[in-house]
């Protein structure tokens, strides 16, 4: 497929300190807590560090993405891509996608987001957004469904087994030919309500890499 959906190779996940406490040496050589110190926690401490378990066959999940332009409900189906669906669900449940932007918009084609490394709104790095991921990749799976408006699929590089956390939503049926030319973007589900929000995100963009990208303020998962 063209590079309009393919993300660049995933950079190594930045090292984040979990529960770091500044300490000073006491007179007896021990360590005493600095009363002025603050505890720094890793926002992704509960997130997977390797490929999560696949979602069992026959199971589905409803994912709700809230944004400042409205919400979208996604139905994810394990029978489409059990590994990729299990990965997306695990990342959403641990809060990985909260605060992450749609860093790439191609009108009439896709909106793409999910880079929790460089694409978090509060710490956005416009030069690197779209190159990051969760620090691991997952196995490829065959694509047995059709790319069409509302389909949700995982972004990747041309390299095998290169899917991480980034995903895209197809905006138009006309995107099918370009996506099927590669046919390697694991389809995980579709938007069941709120496609007008996806359209609004596309309309609000001032370029392929928006200067003020729309944030996923909250991403939640529910079982049917």
C-alpha positions in Angstrom: 0.0 0.0 0.0 1.0 3.6 -0.4 2.7 5.4 2.4 -0.4 7.4 3.2 -1.3 4.7 5.8 2.0 3.0 6.4 3.8 4.4 9.4 7.5 4.7 9.6 9.5 2.0 11.5 8.7 2.0 15.3 11.3 3.7 17.4 12.3 2.2 20.7 9.9 3.1 23.5 11.4 5.9 25.6 12.5 4.8 29.1 10.0 6.1 31.7 10.8 5.9 35.4 8.1 4.1 37.5 7.6 5.5 41.0 11.0 7.3 41.2 11.6 8.8 44.6 14.4 11.2 45.2 16.4 10.3 48.3 19.2 12.0 50.3 21.8 10.2 52.5 21.2 10.4 56.2 24.0 10.8 58.8 24.1 7.1 59.4 24.6 6.3 55.8 21.0 5.2 55.2 18.6 6.8 52.8 15.8 9.2 53.9 13.1 10.4 51.7 13.4 14.0 50.5 10.2 15.7 51.7 10.2 18.0 48.7 10.5 15.2 46.2 7.7 14.1 43.9 6.8 10.6 42.8 7.0 10.1 39.0 4.8 7.3 37.7 4.8 5.7 34.3 1.3 6.3 32.7 1.7 3.0 30.8 2.9 0.9 33.8 -0.1 -1.4 33.4 0.2 -1.7 29.6 1.6 -4.8 27.8 5.3 -4.9 27.0 5.0 -7.8 24.5 2.3 -9.2 22.3 -0.8 -9.6 24.5 -3.1 -12.7 24.3 -5.3 -13.0 21.3 -9.0 -12.4 21.9 -10.8 -15.8 21.8 -12.7 -16.8 18.7 -16.3 -15.6 18.6 -15.8 -12.7 21.1 -16.3 -9.0 20.3 -15.7 -5.8 22.2 -17.2 -2.3 21.9 -14.6 0.5 22.0 -15.8 4.1 22.4 -13.5 6.9 21.4 -14.3 10.3 22.8 -13.0 13.4 21.1 -13.6 17.1 21.2 -15.5 16.7 17.9 -17.8 13.9 19.1 -17.5 10.2 19.8 -17.2 7.0 17.8 -18.3 3.5 18.7 -16.2 0.7 17.2 -17.1 -3.0 17.2 -14.0 -5.2 17.3 -14.4 -8.8 16.2 -11.9 -11.5 17.2 -12.9 -13.6 14.2 -11.3 -10.9 11.9 -7.9 -10.8 13.5 -7.7 -12.3 17.0 -4.1 -11.2 17.7 -4.6 -7.6 16.5 -7.9 -7.3 18.3 -6.5 -8.7 21.5 -3.6 -6.2 21.2 -5.9 -3.2 20.6 -8.2 -4.1 23.5 -5.3 -4.6 25.9 -3.8 -1.2 24.9 -7.2 0.6 25.2 -8.0 -1.0 28.6 -4.6 0.1 30.1 -5.2 3.7 29.0 -2.6 3.7 26.3 -4.8 5.6 23.8 -6.1 8.2 26.2 -4.8 11.7 25.1 -3.3 10.4 21.9 -4.0 12.3 18.7 -5.0 11.5 15.1 -1.6 12.6 13.8 -2.3 11.8 10.1 -5.3 12.7 8.0 -5.9 12.0 4.3 -9.3 13.3 3.3 -11.3 10.7 1.4 -8.9 8.0 2.5 -8.2 7.5 6.3 -7.6 9.1 9.6 -4.7 7.5 11.6 -3.7 7.7 15.2 -2.5 5.6 18.1 1.1 6.7 18.6 1.3 6.8 22.4 5.0 7.4 22.3 5.2 10.6 20.3 1.6 11.4 19.6 0.2 12.2 23.1 -1.4 15.7 23.0 0.2 16.9 26.2 3.7 16.0 25.0 3.2 16.0 21.3 6.4 15.8 19.2 5.2 16.8 15.7 8.5 15.7 14.1 8.1 12.2 15.4 4.4 11.7 15.7 3.6 8.6 13.6 7.0 6.9 14.2 6.3 5.6 17.7 4.6 2.6 19.3 4.2 0.5 22.4 7.7 -0.9 22.4 6.8 -4.2 20.7 5.3 -5.6 17.5 2.7 -8.3 16.9 2.4 -11.2 14.5 0.9 -10.7 11.1 -2.5 -12.2 10.3 -4.3 -12.8 7.0 -6.8 -10.2 5.8 -10.1 -11.9 5.0 -12.5 -8.9 5.0 -13.0 -5.9 2.7 -11.6 -2.4 3.2 -14.5 0.0 3.1 -15.9 3.1 4.7 -15.9 2.7 8.5 -13.4 -0.2 8.6 -10.8 -0.1 11.4 -7.4 -1.6 10.6 -3.9 -1.6 12.0 -1.1 0.5 10.5 2.3 -1.0 9.8 5.5 -0.7 7.8 6.3 -3.0 4.8 8.3 -5.2 7.1 6.8 -8.4 8.4 5.2 -8.4 11.9 5.6 -4.7 12.3 2.2 -3.7 13.8 2.3 -1.9 17.1 -0.4 0.4 18.4 -1.2 2.6 15.4 -4.5 2.2 13.6 -6.6 3.9 11.0 -10.3 4.4 10.1 -11.2 4.2 6.4 -13.2 7.3 5.3 -14.4 6.2 1.8 -15.0 3.0 -0.1 -12.8 4.4 -2.8 -9.8 3.7 -0.5 -10.3 0.0 -1.1 -8.1 -0.4 -4.2 -5.1 1.2 -2.6 -5.4 -0.7 0.6 -6.0 -4.0 -1.1 -2.9 -3.5 -3.2 -1.0 -4.6 -0.1 -3.8 -6.4 1.7 -1.6 -6.6 4.9 -3.4 -4.1 7.2 -5.1 -6.3 9.7 -8.8 -5.5 9.9 -10.0 -5.5 13.5 -13.6 -4.2 13.2 -15.7 -1.2 12.1 -17.3 2.0 13.3 -20.9 1.2 14.2 -21.8 4.8 15.1 -20.1 8.2 14.9 -18.6 8.2 11.4 -19.6 11.8 11.3 -17.0 12.3 14.0 -14.4 10.7 11.8 -15.5 13.0 8.9 -15.3 16.0 11.2 -11.7 15.1 12.2 -10.8 14.9 8.5 -12.5 18.2 7.7 -10.8 20.0 10.6 -7.3 19.0 9.4 -5.2 21.7 7.8 -2.9 19.2 6.2 -1.9 15.5 6.2 -0.1 16.1 9.5 -2.5 18.6 11.2 -0.9 21.5 13.1 -3.6 21.1 15.8 -4.5 17.4 15.7 -7.7 16.0 17.3 -7.1 14.2 20.6 -8.8 11.0 21.7 -9.7 12.3 25.2 -10.9 8.9 26.4 -10.9 5.4 24.9 -13.0 2.8 26.8 -13.8 -0.9 26.2 -17.0 -2.8 26.9 -18.1 -6.4 26.4 -21.4 -7.0 24.7 
